[in-house]
Structure formats: structure tokens, C-alpha cells
């Protein structure tokens, strides 16, 4: 179908608006950037250096669903998280010789708040 040029010109603003709305909807459907690594700077730094290789840069889990920590506070208490960090688990190494008690406590407090 051939549209006269004057009609094409009048459709451009409408098409531009529709494309903008579509872009906004697509971006909002993707969600906002994760805030998984927001928190006290010293705790976030420990998480970046000790945790992201297995748990992911946004705590999304890189080694299966059980390594996702984005909502770990729903599954485990602060004490359970601290014990897991200290002693390790099935595929998780123990960190009690790599982190101080204060660092483990800080991580456990921060992670237990992720619900």
C-alpha cells in the first residue's frame, strides 16, 4: 500500500511515540538493576572478593539454584548462614581460616537480611 507523502510525515511523530513507549515497556519488563550487592562497603567488598566466584556478581548463583543468595534470608537464619560461611558445606569451602570472625558476622548479618 502506498501512503501519500503528507500522510507519512504526519505518521512519523506517532510512530516515534509508539516506539518510545514500546522501548519503555520492554526495559521495565526486564526489571531494574539488581541491588544484590548494596550494603555496607566493607561487607560488599568481602562479598566481591570471596563470594562472587561461586555465587555470582549479583548473588544469583553460578553453580546451581542452591548457590543463589538473593533471598537467602528466607531460607536460613543469620546463625545458619554464619555457620555455613565458617564451616562450608557440600561444595562450599570453609572460610573460617580466610575471614575474621567479624567479617563472617558482617556477611551473615547482611545476607540474612536478603529476603
N, C-alpha and C positions, 0 to 999 in steps of 0.2 A: 504494500500500500504506500503510495506516495503522499506525503503531507506537504502542503504548501509551505514555503519558507517562513512566512509570517507566523504560521501556527507552530513551526518548530521553535522559533525564537521565544514564543510565549510559553512553551513547554519546558524550556531549559531551567528556569527558576524552580518549577515544581519538581522536575527530575532531580535537581540538586538537593532540594529539601528532602525528598524521599530517600535519596542515597545517604544523606546525613543521618536521618532517623534510623535507617537500617544499620548503619555503622554503630550508632549509639546502642541500639538493641543488641547487636552481636557482641560488643565489648562488655555490656552489662551482664550478658548471659555467661560470659567467661568468669565472672566474679572479680572482685577486687584483688589486688596483690595480697598475698598471704602475709600475715603478721606473725607467723610462727616463731620467728627469731627476734621478736621485740621483747625487751625487758631490760633488767639491769645490765649495764655494759659489761661488767666483769663476768657475769654468768653467761651472757650471749657469746663472749669471747671464748670461754671454756667450751661451750657447745659447738662453736665453729671449729675449734681445734681438735676436740675429742669425739664429737658425736656425728658430724655430718657425713663422714665417710660411709657409715652404715645406715644412718637414719635420714639422710638427705638434707639438702640445703634449706628446705622448708619443713623439716621433720616429717616428711611424707612417707618415709620408709623406702629403702632401696633394696632390701633383702627379703621382701615379702610383707604381707599386711601386718604381721606381728611387730614389725620394726617401725610402724607408723606411730609417731609420738604426738601428733597434732591434738589428740583428745585423750592422752594417756591418763589424765587426772580422773576421768570417768571410770577407768578400769582398775587403777591401782592407787593406793593411799600414798602419802608422802613417805611413810616408813618403808613401804614395799618398794617404791622407786629407789630410795636411798640404798636399800639392801641390794637391789639389782645392780646398781652402779658399783657398789663396793665389791660384791662377790661375783658378779657376772651371771651368766645363765647358759642355756644350751649353746648358742653360737656367739653370745656376747662375752667378751673378755672382762675380767675383773679390773676395776680401776682403782682399788684401794691403795695400790703401790704407785699409781701415776698421779692421783689427785689428792689434795689435802682433805681432811675431814670437813673443813669449812667449805671447800669447793663442792664436795659431794652434797653437803647440806643445802647449799645455794641452788645447785642443779635440781635436787629433789623438790625443794620448795617451789621453784619456778615451774618445773614440769607438772607437779601436782595441781597447779592452777590451770592447766590446759584441759578444759572440759568442753 
